[in-house]
């Protein structure tokens, strides 16, 4: 019996040790030894609730290119870098300053510390700290091309909790998209308003669709052989209840991010189909309309069929619609785009590649993807009125594309001189504010009867 009691006592001791070990692991990050993320949030939440974190800085940091670093130097080396960064930040903390420091996941870190200086000086201090670590890493790993990105939020008295503070610092970090060696963004009043508006937009799609707040505008396309309006691009504008207008470059990326862009695409397409049907019934002049297609449709094998169903509802010929996709999506999602555009062509739609030349196009890809129209990016024409060499290059590009069988249109034409240069270079058509910006449907109907002259 005594021996059994000893065994039980030993077993209980082992269990308690394991529990203590697990508790310790919950409190600390196993890689860096920093506070665990859950423990960090608990401690900061307490400090905020008690008023001790007022005017403290929530600093959110990560490494741009960390995935590449792991691939280049190996995951063990990547872990060593993260441990070195943790140690470096602790060493850089001024003596006597109390702080909370954690690794969230992978290469993402959070630091809470008192704000001892003004915003600009704080920003410069963080830049210097980041720059020095990058310098050290580049000495050891010359091909790392390391960039540290940091978002900073100064905790306000009205901040509802630790999650909101972290979100604000992270939002500031996400604004960094340039190639500078060190990047720091402070969450200020401008970013607060921007984030609030983005949240409204992200959460307001259903209501806006129901109330038909999204309006389709049309920008005419002009043929350069006889200066007729031969088509238009459908562009969406969000007219909010207070009368303000939001342009698509603000809200489209947000819906692409949350995966709901397809719903807006179908809505715009149906509006265009309804517009064409109305003009058919009234015996008005008709021209093909191009609509933008999100790359997210590529993952839906039924996308072409969904568009066809909308056309059948409005009794519109598919030949009146041109499905337009940016070159970025064509390269990044090449196989899926190929299948999707093949489905569009088979269904009778025309297909178009937008923004050709903006940085991603590969000629063998556009030769393989089933396309009818290639739209040159505005960069091709912006300098042509100042450089004969630019004109020669433009002419060669247009000639090559036409020899491949594409209809070539240039967008972003702002001046008469640009239109004349494009005509001389052999371009088939133009689109841009020189003739007309995007206008509501009723104004576009009037433009169809206006002669175009150079």
MARRO-741801 format. One record per residue (C-alpha): residue in one letter; x, y, z. Coordinates in steps of 0.1 Angstrom, whole numbers, plus 5000, padded with zeros to 4 digits. Example, Ala and Ser with C-alpha at 12.3 -4.5 7.8 and 13.67 -1.06 7.14 Angstrom:
// MARRO-741801
a512349555078/s513749895071/
//
This chain:
// MARRO-741801
x500050005000/x502850245009/x504550164976/x501350244957/x501050574975/x504650664965/x503850574929/x500650794930/x502551084945/x505251054918/x502651044891/x500851344906/x504151534907/x504751454870/x501251574861/x501751894880/x505051954863/x503451904829/x500652134838/x503152394849/x505052344817/x501952394796/x500952704816/x504452844809/x504052774772/x500752944772/x502453254787/x505453264764/x506153234727/x508152904723/x510353044695/x511453384709/x510653354746/x508453674744/x505053694759/x502553474740/x500053674720/x497153564742/x499053674774/x500054004757/x496354084750/x495353994786/x498054224801/x497354514777/x493654484782/x494154514820/x496454814816/x493954984793/x490954914816/x492855054846/x493955364827/x497655274828/x498055244790/x496855594782/x499155764757/x501055444752/x502055334716/x500855014701/x503554924675/x502854664649/x505854544629/x506554284602/x509154204575/x508354254539/x509853964519/x510053724549/x508553444528/x511253494502/x513953504530/x512753164542/x512953024507/x516353174501/x518153094534/x515952824550/x513352814577/x515852764605/x517653074594/x514353254593/x513653154629/x517153284639/x516253614623/x513053634643/x514853554676/x517653814667/x514954074661/x513254004694/x516554034713/x517554344693/x514254534702/x514654444739/x518154574738/x517054894722/x514454974748/x515555254771/x516455154807/x513555184831/x510855184804/x508254914810/x506854754779/x504954444766/x506354264736/x504953974717/x505153784684/x501753734670/x502553474643/x505353414618/x507153754614/x504553984629/x505354154663/x503554384687/x505154614711/x503354834737/x505455114752/x505055454767/x505055754743/x507955964754/x508156194724/x505956364698/x504656174668/x507256294643/x510156224667/x508755884675/x508455804638/x512155894633/x513255684663/x511455384650/x512955434615/x516455454630/x515855134650/x514454954619/x517255084597/x519954954620/x518554604622/x518154594584/x521754704580/x522954424603/x520854164585/x522054284551/x525654234562/x524953874571/x522453804542/x523354044513/x520553914491/x517753934517/x516354264504/x514754304538/x512254584546/x510654634580/x507154784580/x505754944611/x502355074620/x501955294651/x498855374671/x498755604701/x496155464724/x493355714730/x491155744761/x488155644739/x489855334725/x487355044734/x489954774740/x493154594730/x491754454698/x490854794685/x494354924693/x495954634675/x493554674645/x494555044643/x498254974644/x497854694618/x495754924596/x498555184596/x501054904587/x498954794558/x499155144542/x502855074535/x503154954499/x506255134486/x509855014482/x511655244507/x514255084529/x512355154561/x508655234564/x506755364594/x503155494593/x501355654623/x497555604627/x496355964626/x492956134622/x493056094584/x493555714587/x490855694613/x488355854590/x489555644561/x489255324580/x485755414593/x484655484557/x486155154545/x484354964572/x481055134562/x481755034526/x482654674535/x479454634555/x477154834532/x477154634500/x473754454506/x471954774515/x473554974486/x472554704461/x469054684474/x468655064472/x470355074438/x472955324449/x475455194424/x475055384391/x476555274358/x478355544338/x479455514302/x482755634287/x482555634248/x485155464226/x485955644193/x487055484161/x489955664146/x489155584109/x485855774108/x485555924143/x482355744152/x481355634187/x481755254183/x481355144219/x481655234255/x483055104288/x480655064317/x482055214348/x480455214382/x479855504406/x478455484441/x476055764448/x475555764485/x472355884503/x474156214512/x474856284476/x478556214477/x480056004449/x482555724455/x484755624425/x485455254419/x489155274427/x488155324463/x485555054469/x486354794442/x489654684459/x487754644492/x485154404476/x487954214459/x489554174493/x486454044510/x485453824480/x482153994473/x483154164440/x481253904419/x477954034433/x478754384422/x479954254388/x476654074381/x474754384393/x476654614368/x476254354340/x472454344346/x472254724346/x474054724312/x471854454298/x468754644309/x470154964293/x470754784260/x467254624261/x465654974267/x467455124237/x466554824215/x462854874223/x463055244217/x464855204184/x467855394195/x471355364182/x473255064198/x476955014203/x478754734222/x479454794258/x482454654277/x482154544313/x484954474337/x485254114350/x486954044383/x489653774384/x487553604412/x485153484385/x487953264372/x487353024401/x483752984391/x483252754362/x479652864359/x480453234355/x479953254317/x476653064321/x475553314348/x476253604325/x474353434297/x471253384319/x471153754326/x471253834288/x468453584281/x466353754308/x466754084289/x466853934254/x470254084245/x472653934220/x476053844236/x477754014208/x476654344223/x478854284253/x482654284257/x484154114287/x487154314300/x489954194323/x493154364335/x496454224323/x497554184360/x494853924365/x495553754332/x499153684342/x498553604378/x495553364371/x496553264336/x495152904334/x491853004349/x491553314328/x492253114297/x489352874305/x486953164315/x487653374284/x487353054262/x483853014277/x483053374270/x484153354234/x482253024229/x479053194243/x479453474218/x480953754239/x483853964227/x486853964251/x489254244260/x492554284278/x492754614298/x495854804309/x498154634284/x501754764291/x501154864327/x503854624339/x502854264337/x502154164301/x503953874285/x503353854248/x503153474246/x500253494272/x498153734252/x498753514222/x497253214240/x494353384259/x491353404236/x491153784231/x489554024205/x490654354219/x493854484235/x493554824253/x496855004256/x497555164290/x497855544291/x501555514297/x502155454260/x500755794251/x501656024280/x505156114266/x504556074229/x503856444223/x507456514236/x509456234221/x509856104186/x511355784200/x508255724221/x506155764190/x508255504171/x507955254200/x504155314202/x503855254164/x505754934166/x503654804195/x500454884177/x501654724144/x502654404162/x499354374180/x497354434148/x499454184130/x498453934157/x494854004148/x493854224178/x491654534176/x493854794193/x492355074215/x494255324237/x492755454269/x493455764289/x493555994259/x493456344273/x494456574244/x493756614207/x497456584199/x497456234215/x494556124193/x496356244162/x499556064171/x497555744177/x495755774144/x499055814126/x500455514145/x497655294132/x495655264164/x492055154158/x490255344186/x490655574216/x488955624249/x489455914274/x488456244287/x489556424256/x486256344240/x484156264271/x484556144306/x482355864319/x478756004319/x475355874331/x473155674307/x470955964296/x473956174287/x475555884268/x472455834247/x472756204236/x476456164228/x475655884204/x474156134181/x476956394184/x479456394155/x483156354166/x485656584150/x489356634154/
//
